[in-house]
Amino acid sequence: MDEKNIKFPKHACQFCGCERKLVETLIDDEFFWDDVDKMYQPNKFMDNFEHTGNDRCAECDEKWSGL
């Protein structure tokens, strides 16, 4: 039996064809000390994040190979 080379779109995972990727980020959220509850409370959540450069396929968990 002949094996065929499966070609996926360039933007998709080249291992499984999935079009969803997971992007790892570092997020900085600010917390303040609440004297009443004696614990840190979130001071709103910010959209301040940095991409680490690590991407992986959401389906097969391989390192992202698409565009």
Secondary structure, 3 states (H helix, E strand, C coil): CCCCCCCCCCCCCCCCCCCCEEEEEEECCCEEEECCCCEEEECCCCCCEEEEEEEEECCCCCECCCC
